[in-house]
Amino acid sequence: MMKAIFFDLDDTLLWDQKSVSEAFALTCRYASEKVKVDPEKLEKAVRNAAKELYSSYDTYAFTQKIGINPFEGLWGDFLDEDDNFVKLKEIVPSYRKEAWTKGLLNLGIDNIPLGEELAERFPEERRKSPFIYDETFRVLEKLKGRYKLLLLTNGSPDLQNTKLTITPEISPYFDEIIISGAFGVGKPDISIFQHALERMSVSKEEAIMVGDNLMTDILGATRAEITSVWVNRHGKKSGDVQPDFEINKLDELFSILEKV
């Protein structure tokens, strides 16, 4: 009998991809009002520049281990105490400026002051653009009290808590919240799933993991021998990583809970 449900946060409950896209769209539209540039081309150029820069830093291995992507680096403050987060915090200001400046430059616009302005504007727009899937609260409301609920999310504690602060309705539904940056390693490492089981005082047979990411949520749950539910909203192929169950939206979780 299932007693606990582990939920991923980004792009499972929070629509993080849309939040990032909206922040890019607003920032790039602002840039197009300042100089002659196509907003969509600028977004693509900045995304590419950000990925390239992000992977060049000494902190890259750590961000991969914890699960912090390049676009979180464009708006997170990383006010965490761990030495690796301190390094990341020191890098971030120049990273943001360089990503936006390089993005502009790759489109033939040499304008460092504008790049710096956009680097500051993007975090503001991201904080003003929290999106949550329509079914999130409906599903959590039905589950609360029937199951132990745990939020298991990769990332910086400071940044993930910022996301929860700007969407304050989510946290109260959960009995426990585990953030990889505080634990020391992220999904799919088996140890963070074992830690989650211990925190909820349940066995691996009594828990189910719900998430959108095959390579973190589903792979990690599989390794930990926890039943996995893949939220596949975009019709992706599962490839080598096979979930126990697949759903298109969170509402479909209830029929699975009846089976297990």
C-alpha positions in Angstrom: 0.0 0.0 0.0 1.3 3.4 -1.0 1.8 5.8 2.0 3.9 8.5 0.5 4.2 10.5 -2.7 7.4 12.3 -3.7 6.9 15.2 -6.1 9.4 16.9 -8.3 9.0 20.7 -8.4 10.2 22.3 -11.7 8.0 21.4 -14.7 6.0 19.0 -12.6 4.2 21.3 -10.2 5.7 24.7 -11.3 5.8 25.5 -15.0 9.4 26.6 -14.9 10.1 26.4 -18.6 7.2 28.8 -19.3 8.4 31.2 -16.6 11.9 31.3 -18.2 10.5 31.7 -21.7 8.2 34.5 -20.5 11.1 36.3 -18.8 13.3 35.9 -21.9 10.4 37.2 -24.1 9.8 40.3 -22.0 13.6 41.1 -21.6 14.3 40.6 -25.3 11.2 42.7 -26.3 12.7 45.5 -24.1 16.0 45.1 -25.9 14.2 45.5 -29.3 12.9 48.8 -28.1 16.4 50.0 -27.4 18.2 48.7 -30.5 17.2 47.1 -33.8 17.1 43.4 -32.9 14.7 40.5 -33.4 13.6 39.4 -29.9 13.4 35.7 -30.8 16.8 35.7 -32.4 18.2 37.4 -29.3 16.7 34.9 -27.0 18.2 32.0 -28.9 21.6 33.8 -29.0 21.6 34.5 -25.3 20.5 30.9 -24.5 23.4 29.5 -26.5 25.9 32.0 -25.1 24.7 31.1 -21.5 25.1 27.4 -22.1 28.6 27.8 -23.5 29.8 30.1 -20.7 28.1 28.0 -17.9 29.9 24.8 -19.0 33.3 26.7 -19.0 33.4 27.5 -15.3 35.0 25.5 -12.5 31.6 25.3 -10.9 30.1 23.3 -13.8 30.7 19.9 -12.3 29.1 21.0 -9.0 26.0 22.5 -10.8 25.6 19.2 -12.7 25.9 17.2 -9.5 23.3 19.4 -7.7 21.1 20.0 -10.8 21.3 23.8 -11.5 20.8 24.7 -15.1 22.3 27.7 -17.0 19.1 29.7 -17.0 18.8 29.4 -13.2 22.2 31.0 -13.2 20.8 33.9 -15.1 18.5 34.9 -12.2 19.5 33.0 -9.0 21.3 34.7 -6.2 22.8 31.5 -4.6 23.0 32.9 -1.1 23.9 29.5 0.3 26.7 28.8 2.7 28.5 25.9 1.0 31.8 26.8 -0.6 30.7 25.8 -4.0 27.7 28.0 -3.8 29.9 30.9 -2.7 32.0 30.4 -5.8 28.9 30.3 -7.9 27.6 33.5 -6.3 30.9 35.2 -7.2 30.7 34.1 -10.8 27.1 34.9 -11.5 27.2 38.7 -11.9 29.8 38.5 -14.7 28.2 35.4 -16.2 24.9 37.2 -16.6 26.5 40.3 -18.1 28.7 38.3 -20.5 25.8 36.0 -21.6 23.6 38.9 -22.6 26.5 41.0 -24.1 27.7 38.0 -26.1 24.2 37.3 -27.2 23.9 40.8 -28.6 27.4 40.6 -30.1 26.6 37.4 -31.9 23.8 39.3 -33.7 26.2 42.1 -34.6 25.3 44.5 -31.7 28.3 45.6 -29.7 26.6 47.3 -26.7 28.1 46.4 -23.3 25.9 48.9 -21.3 22.7 47.3 -22.8 24.0 43.8 -22.1 24.5 44.8 -18.5 21.0 46.3 -18.3 19.4 43.2 -19.7 21.4 41.1 -17.3 19.7 42.9 -14.4 16.3 43.0 -16.1 16.0 39.3 -16.7 16.0 38.3 -13.0 13.3 40.9 -12.3 11.1 39.6 -15.1 11.7 36.0 -13.9 10.6 36.8 -10.4 7.4 38.4 -11.8 6.6 35.4 -14.0 5.8 32.4 -11.8 3.6 29.9 -13.6 1.9 26.9 -12.1 0.1 24.2 -14.0 -3.7 24.4 -13.8 -4.1 21.0 -12.2 -1.4 21.4 -9.5 -3.5 22.7 -6.6 -6.5 20.6 -7.5 -4.3 17.4 -7.3 -2.5 18.4 -4.2 -5.7 19.3 -2.4 -7.1 15.8 -3.1 -3.9 14.1 -1.9 -3.3 16.1 1.2 -4.3 14.1 4.3 -4.6 10.8 2.3 -0.8 10.4 1.7 2.4 11.8 3.2 3.6 14.3 0.6 7.3 15.2 0.1 8.8 17.7 -2.4 12.1 16.4 -3.8 13.8 19.0 -5.9 17.2 19.6 -7.4 18.9 22.9 -7.1 20.2 25.6 -4.8 18.3 25.9 -1.5 18.2 29.7 -1.9 16.9 29.6 -5.5 14.3 26.8 -4.9 13.1 28.5 -1.8 12.8 31.7 -3.8 10.5 29.8 -6.3 8.4 28.6 -3.4 8.3 32.1 -1.9 6.9 33.6 -5.1 4.4 30.7 -5.3 3.5 30.5 -1.5 0.5 28.2 -1.9 2.6 25.2 -2.7 4.8 24.6 0.4 1.9 24.1 2.9 0.8 20.9 1.1 4.1 19.2 1.9 5.1 17.3 5.0 8.8 17.5 4.0 10.9 19.4 1.4 14.3 18.1 0.3 16.5 20.3 -1.9 19.6 18.7 -3.4 21.9 21.6 -2.7 21.2 21.2 1.0 21.6 17.4 0.9 24.8 17.4 -1.1 23.9 15.5 -4.2 20.9 15.6 -6.5 18.6 13.2 -8.4 19.2 10.7 -9.9 21.7 9.7 -7.2 20.2 6.9 -5.2 21.2 8.4 -1.8 18.8 11.4 -2.0 15.9 9.0 -2.6 17.0 6.8 0.3 17.2 10.0 2.4 13.6 10.9 1.3 12.4 7.4 2.4 14.0 7.9 5.8 12.6 11.4 6.2 9.1 10.1 5.5 9.5 6.9 7.6 8.4 4.6 4.7 9.8 1.7 2.8 10.6 1.8 -0.9 7.5 -0.2 -1.6 5.3 2.4 0.2 6.5 5.4 -1.9 5.9 6.6 -5.4 7.9 9.3 -7.3 6.2 11.7 -9.7 8.3 13.8 -12.0 8.8 15.1 -15.5 12.5 14.4 -16.0 13.4 10.9 -17.1 17.1 11.3 -16.3 16.7 12.6 -12.8 13.2 11.8 -11.3 12.6 8.5 -13.1 16.1 7.1 -13.3 16.7 7.9 -9.7 13.5 6.3 -8.5 14.2 3.2 -10.6 17.6 2.9 -9.1 16.1 3.2 -5.6 13.4 0.6 -6.5 10.7 3.2 -6.0 7.6 3.1 -8.2 7.9 5.9 -10.8 5.3 8.1 -12.6 6.6 10.1 -15.6 4.6 13.3 -16.3 5.1 13.5 -20.0 3.1 16.6 -21.1 4.9 17.0 -24.4 4.7 13.5 -25.9 8.4 12.7 -25.6 9.9 9.2 -26.1 11.1 7.4 -23.0 14.2 5.8 -24.6 16.4 3.7 -22.3 14.8 4.9 -19.1 11.5 3.2 -18.6 9.0 4.6 -16.0 6.6 2.3 -14.2 3.7 4.6 -15.3 3.3 7.4 -17.7 0.8 10.2 -17.6 0.1 13.3 -19.7 -1.1 15.5 -16.8 -1.2 15.3 -13.0 -5.0 14.5 -12.8 -4.2 11.0 -14.2 -2.2 10.2 -11.1 -5.4 9.1 -9.2 -6.1 6.1 -11.5 -2.5 4.9 -10.9 -2.8 5.3 -7.1 -5.9 3.0 -7.3 -3.8 0.3 -9.0 -0.8 0.4 -6.7 
